[in-house]
Amino acid sequence: MAKEPLKVLTESMFYVLLSLMHSERCGTEIVQYVSDTTADRVPLGPGTLYTILAKFEEEGLIRETAVEGRRRTYAITERGKGMFRRELNRLRQCVADGEREGE
């Protein structure tokens, strides 16, 4: 059975892609970005982060750009940017639906 490509991102996945939208980052920089951006609301431990990075690399959403010892740096691909934009639009629609129905 073929693997199904990602259709919806988890919150952690969303923030990992967001962290790479404007600059390349290594794992510790991604964790710091997510922590700062979400005021620690979205925890991103090493197991979660490296599972996401491996999945994103496999899906062609990110690519490794440098390796210095154990430090690996990643950049988002055009495919990753497209995935991020689709997810952002989906989330905007969810919020609009909730606001409309919540009033």
Backbone as ProteinMPNN parsed JSONL, in Angstrom:
{"seq_chain_A": "MAKEPLKVLTESMFYVLLSLMHSERCGTEIVQYVSDTTADRVPLGPGTLYTILAKFEEEGLIRETAVEGRRRTYAITERGKGMFRRELNRLRQCVADGEREGE", "coords_chain_A": {"N_chain_A": [[0.844, -1.175, 0.0], [0.614, 2.177, -0.906], [2.146, 5.072, 0.571], [0.24, 7.702, 1.958], [0.225, 11.095, 1.008], [0.929, 14.054, 2.981], [-1.886, 15.871, 4.072], [-3.094, 17.526, 5.88], [-1.72, 19.603, 8.361], [-0.256, 19.107, 11.582], [-0.325, 21.146, 14.553], [2.303, 21.535, 15.49], [3.748, 20.824, 13.176], [2.902, 22.856, 11.44], [4.071, 25.132, 12.638], [6.779, 24.488, 12.415], [7.176, 24.609, 9.617], [6.5, 27.314, 9.298], [8.601, 28.5, 10.678], [10.637, 28.239, 8.869], [10.008, 29.81, 6.72], [11.218, 32.279, 6.03], [13.912, 32.098, 6.494], [16.787, 29.942, 6.576], [17.231, 27.38, 9.004], [18.64, 25.651, 11.83], [17.962, 22.723, 13.884], [17.876, 23.5, 16.682], [17.465, 26.236, 16.408], [14.988, 26.26, 15.148], [13.366, 25.167, 17.185], [13.666, 27.209, 19.115], [12.534, 29.389, 17.73], [9.854, 28.524, 17.428], [9.118, 28.3, 20.116], [9.432, 31.001, 20.969], [7.643, 32.324, 19.21], [5.16, 31.215, 19.851], [4.935, 31.727, 22.512], [5.714, 29.644, 24.226], [3.52, 27.951, 24.018], [3.304, 25.902, 22.191], [4.874, 23.066, 22.565], [7.991, 21.711, 21.556], [9.71, 19.09, 21.408], [12.825, 17.224, 21.029], [12.354, 14.642, 19.887], [9.841, 14.919, 18.627], [10.416, 17.085, 16.896], [12.513, 16.065, 15.192], [11.253, 13.892, 14.034], [9.267, 15.199, 12.566], [10.897, 16.764, 10.845], [12.184, 14.722, 9.38], [9.971, 13.542, 8.088], [9.055, 15.742, 6.591], [11.274, 16.134, 4.923], [11.243, 13.743, 3.503], [8.827, 14.073, 2.152], [9.473, 16.136, 0.504], [9.155, 18.742, 1.324], [10.937, 20.241, 2.731], [14.508, 20.832, 2.624], [17.754, 19.657, 3.342], [20.401, 21.861, 3.968], [22.931, 22.288, 4.959], [25.54, 20.673, 6.8], [27.162, 20.562, 9.759], [29.141, 18.975, 11.726], [27.101, 17.695, 14.175], [25.114, 19.461, 13.697], [22.509, 20.322, 11.654], [21.206, 22.086, 8.946], [18.221, 23.476, 7.618], [16.051, 24.238, 4.833], [13.058, 25.583, 3.479], [11.185, 24.243, 0.768], [9.8, 25.043, -2.497], [7.543, 23.467, -2.764], [7.024, 22.987, -0.07], [6.4, 25.599, 0.756], [4.042, 25.951, -0.66], [2.436, 24.013, 0.598], [2.371, 25.105, 3.178], [0.987, 27.531, 2.667], [-1.499, 26.519, 1.768], [-2.359, 25.237, 4.106], [-2.49, 27.418, 5.858], [-4.566, 28.882, 4.648], [-6.626, 26.998, 4.993], [-6.836, 26.967, 7.786], [-7.579, 29.626, 8.239], [-10.138, 29.552, 7.113], [-11.354, 27.781, 8.898], [-11.339, 29.339, 11.229], [-12.947, 31.492, 10.373], [-15.371, 30.111, 9.942], [-15.887, 29.269, 12.571], [-16.104, 31.743, 13.902], [-18.33, 32.83, 12.597], [-20.359, 30.972, 13.255], [-20.219, 31.018, 15.987], [-21.325, 33.331, 16.899]], "CA_chain_A": [[0.0, 0.0, 0.0], [1.41, 3.399, -1.011], [1.951, 6.04, 1.643], [-0.574, 8.849, 1.59], [0.936, 12.342, 1.297], [0.333, 14.933, 3.99], [-2.985, 16.713, 3.605], [-3.331, 18.492, 6.949], [-0.574, 19.672, 9.268], [-0.483, 19.299, 13.013], [0.11, 22.471, 14.989], [3.768, 21.519, 15.506], [4.198, 20.839, 11.787], [2.632, 24.197, 10.923], [5.071, 26.066, 13.147], [8.09, 24.149, 11.849], [7.226, 25.228, 8.29], [6.515, 28.765, 9.496], [9.946, 28.901, 11.105], [11.545, 28.192, 7.719], [9.474, 30.608, 5.616], [12.059, 33.407, 5.621], [15.344, 31.845, 6.659], [17.218, 28.587, 6.895], [17.46, 27.211, 10.438], [18.969, 24.324, 12.347], [16.95, 22.23, 14.817], [17.75, 24.325, 17.898], [16.886, 27.521, 15.997], [13.564, 26.007, 14.906], [12.74, 25.04, 18.513], [13.636, 28.537, 19.73], [11.557, 30.184, 16.988], [8.501, 28.069, 17.787], [8.92, 28.685, 21.513], [9.251, 32.455, 21.019], [6.453, 32.714, 18.451], [3.938, 30.731, 20.509], [5.063, 31.969, 23.958], [5.816, 28.301, 24.815], [2.246, 27.238, 23.927], [3.514, 24.703, 21.377], [6.153, 22.443, 22.928], [8.597, 21.001, 20.438], [10.843, 18.322, 21.9], [13.682, 16.682, 19.97], [11.714, 13.512, 19.201], [8.814, 15.468, 17.741], [11.053, 17.891, 15.857], [13.25, 15.292, 14.199], [10.264, 13.1, 13.301], [8.667, 16.128, 11.598], [11.9, 17.102, 9.827], [12.365, 13.554, 8.516], [8.758, 13.424, 7.267], [9.059, 16.847, 5.633], [12.311, 15.863, 3.922], [10.718, 12.638, 2.694], [7.741, 14.617, 1.336], [9.997, 17.2, -0.356], [8.705, 20.044, 1.811], [12.148, 20.927, 3.153], [15.735, 20.168, 2.209], [18.92, 19.93, 4.179], [21.283, 22.761, 3.23], [24.289, 22.255, 5.505], [25.815, 19.776, 7.921], [28.399, 20.91, 10.46], [29.106, 18.07, 12.872], [25.724, 17.216, 14.396], [24.196, 20.558, 13.353], [21.974, 20.256, 10.291], [20.41, 23.275, 8.623], [17.144, 23.151, 6.687], [15.36, 25.305, 4.113], [11.771, 25.171, 2.929], [11.147, 24.162, -0.692], [8.58, 25.628, -3.076], [6.447, 22.557, -2.395], [6.744, 23.267, 1.339], [5.71, 26.897, 0.821], [2.672, 25.708, -1.12], [1.748, 23.295, 1.681], [2.139, 26.07, 4.248], [-0.082, 28.459, 2.25], [-2.779, 25.789, 1.779], [-2.751, 25.023, 5.498], [-2.871, 28.722, 6.394], [-5.905, 29.161, 4.121], [-7.573, 26.087, 5.651], [-7.019, 27.45, 9.159], [-8.369, 30.875, 8.16], [-11.526, 29.158, 6.882], [-11.841, 27.23, 10.163], [-11.593, 30.471, 12.133], [-14.122, 32.204, 9.853], [-16.549, 29.293, 10.244], [-16.117, 29.341, 14.014], [-16.589, 33.083, 14.266], [-19.683, 32.985, 12.062], [-21.267, 30.12, 14.001], [-20.106, 31.304, 17.419], [-22.025, 34.589, 17.243]], "C_chain_A": [[0.891, 1.24, 0.0], [1.101, 4.332, 0.155], [1.137, 7.222, 1.125], [0.175, 10.135, 1.942], [0.2, 13.164, 2.357], [-0.77, 15.776, 3.371], [-3.256, 17.834, 4.603], [-2.131, 18.44, 7.883], [-1.031, 19.715, 10.711], [-0.003, 20.7, 13.361], [1.636, 22.557, 15.0], [4.331, 21.59, 14.092], [4.038, 22.227, 11.169], [3.727, 25.168, 11.357], [6.484, 25.743, 12.675], [8.21, 24.758, 10.451], [7.281, 26.748, 8.398], [7.917, 29.253, 9.849], [10.927, 28.973, 9.935], [11.115, 29.085, 6.563], [10.43, 31.702, 5.146], [13.541, 33.212, 5.855], [15.598, 30.378, 6.959], [17.504, 28.523, 8.386], [17.894, 25.792, 10.738], [17.893, 23.949, 13.373], [16.776, 23.101, 16.045], [17.159, 25.693, 17.578], [15.389, 27.386, 15.718], [12.822, 25.934, 16.24], [12.616, 26.407, 19.172], [12.608, 29.436, 19.057], [10.128, 29.817, 17.4], [8.177, 28.468, 19.224], [8.634, 30.175, 21.629], [7.936, 32.882, 20.374], [5.16, 32.345, 19.175], [3.933, 30.991, 22.007], [5.003, 30.641, 24.721], [4.514, 27.508, 24.791], [2.394, 25.93, 23.162], [4.868, 24.118, 21.746], [6.689, 21.643, 21.748], [9.868, 20.328, 20.932], [11.629, 17.733, 20.747], [13.035, 15.531, 19.203], [10.68, 13.977, 18.198], [9.455, 16.215, 16.581], [11.697, 17.019, 14.79], [12.363, 14.311, 13.443], [9.624, 13.959, 12.218], [9.665, 16.443, 10.484], [12.124, 15.941, 8.861], [11.177, 13.388, 7.57], [8.74, 14.511, 6.192], [10.113, 16.653, 4.542], [11.827, 14.778, 2.953], [9.652, 13.127, 1.714], [8.213, 15.721, 0.383], [9.56, 18.586, 0.058], [9.865, 20.896, 2.312], [13.34, 20.187, 2.567], [16.843, 20.562, 3.165], [19.885, 20.782, 3.365], [22.717, 22.737, 3.734], [24.357, 21.254, 6.645], [27.168, 20.177, 8.484], [28.423, 20.093, 11.745], [27.712, 17.497, 13.004], [24.68, 18.246, 14.003], [23.795, 20.462, 11.873], [21.062, 21.459, 10.088], [19.428, 22.918, 7.515], [16.573, 24.411, 6.049], [14.042, 24.739, 3.586], [11.864, 25.169, 1.401], [9.885, 24.871, -1.195], [7.365, 24.763, -2.74], [6.037, 22.784, -0.936], [6.008, 24.584, 1.517], [4.26, 26.756, 0.38], [1.842, 25.008, -0.057], [1.409, 24.249, 2.815], [0.983, 27.005, 3.887], [-1.451, 27.773, 2.253], [-3.277, 25.586, 3.21], [-3.191, 26.333, 6.145], [-4.274, 29.099, 5.921], [-6.959, 28.271, 4.775], [-7.867, 26.561, 7.063], [-7.819, 28.747, 9.194], [-9.849, 30.552, 7.962], [-12.14, 28.568, 8.153], [-12.206, 28.349, 11.135], [-12.832, 31.239, 11.674], [-15.403, 31.434, 10.144], [-16.899, 29.372, 11.731], [-16.646, 30.676, 14.456], [-18.009, 33.292, 13.802], [-20.686, 32.193, 12.901], [-21.284, 30.428, 15.496], [-20.855, 32.553, 17.851], [-23.503, 34.388, 17.445]], "O_chain_A": [[1.814, 1.346, 0.808], [-0.021, 4.387, 0.658], [1.326, 7.679, -0.002], [0.704, 10.258, 3.047], [-0.995, 12.982, 2.588], [-0.609, 16.327, 2.281], [-3.604, 18.95, 4.218], [-1.593, 17.369, 8.162], [-2.072, 20.293, 11.025], [0.65, 21.359, 12.552], [2.198, 23.561, 14.561], [5.282, 22.329, 13.835], [4.925, 22.711, 10.466], [4.247, 25.933, 10.544], [7.308, 26.649, 12.548], [9.234, 25.36, 10.13], [8.031, 27.395, 7.668], [8.359, 30.296, 9.369], [11.93, 29.684, 10.002], [11.784, 29.118, 5.53], [10.446, 32.02, 3.957], [14.349, 34.056, 5.465], [14.752, 29.674, 7.512], [17.968, 29.501, 8.972], [17.568, 24.854, 10.009], [17.022, 24.758, 13.691], [15.647, 23.414, 16.421], [16.427, 26.254, 18.394], [14.614, 28.294, 16.019], [11.777, 26.561, 16.409], [11.567, 26.73, 19.73], [11.886, 30.167, 19.735], [9.306, 30.688, 17.684], [7.07, 28.926, 19.506], [7.693, 30.572, 22.316], [7.204, 33.704, 20.926], [4.178, 33.085, 19.114], [3.032, 30.532, 22.71], [4.32, 30.534, 25.739], [4.407, 26.49, 25.475], [1.693, 24.958, 23.446], [5.9, 24.612, 21.294], [5.934, 20.983, 21.034], [10.954, 20.905, 20.887], [11.16, 17.739, 19.609], [13.163, 15.462, 17.98], [10.636, 13.499, 17.065], [9.09, 16.009, 15.423], [11.448, 17.217, 13.601], [12.689, 13.933, 12.318], [9.454, 13.509, 11.085], [9.312, 16.393, 9.306], [12.241, 16.154, 7.655], [11.361, 13.122, 6.383], [8.446, 14.238, 5.029], [9.872, 16.97, 3.377], [11.989, 14.895, 1.738], [9.58, 12.652, 0.58], [7.439, 16.19, -0.452], [9.584, 19.513, -0.752], [9.785, 22.124, 2.317], [13.211, 19.066, 2.077], [16.854, 21.662, 3.717], [20.163, 20.472, 2.206], [23.631, 23.128, 3.006], [23.379, 21.017, 7.354], [28.184, 20.14, 7.79], [27.8, 20.471, 12.738], [27.192, 16.886, 12.071], [23.487, 17.941, 13.976], [24.638, 20.515, 10.977], [20.254, 21.799, 10.953], [19.75, 22.164, 6.597], [16.603, 25.495, 6.631], [13.942, 23.549, 3.286], [12.551, 26.008, 0.817], [9.017, 25.248, -0.407], [6.284, 25.284, -2.464], [4.85, 22.774, -0.609], [5.093, 24.681, 2.334], [3.361, 27.359, 0.965], [0.684, 25.361, 0.168], [0.303, 24.215, 3.354], [0.1, 27.245, 4.71], [-2.443, 28.361, 2.684], [-4.465, 25.743, 3.491], [-4.163, 26.353, 6.9], [-5.083, 29.585, 6.711], [-8.06, 28.731, 5.077], [-9.02, 26.558, 7.492], [-8.647, 28.943, 10.083], [-10.714, 31.191, 8.561], [-13.306, 28.821, 8.455], [-13.253, 28.307, 11.781], [-13.676, 31.598, 12.494], [-16.407, 32.023, 10.545], [-18.065, 29.524, 12.097], [-17.542, 30.744, 15.298], [-18.819, 33.869, 14.527], [-21.758, 32.707, 13.221], [-22.26, 30.13, 16.184], [-21.002, 32.805, 19.047], [-24.222, 35.343, 17.736]]}, "name": "protein", "num_of_chains": 1, "seq": "MAKEPLKVLTESMFYVLLSLMHSERCGTEIVQYVSDTTADRVPLGPGTLYTILAKFEEEGLIRETAVEGRRRTYAITERGKGMFRRELNRLRQCVADGEREGE"}
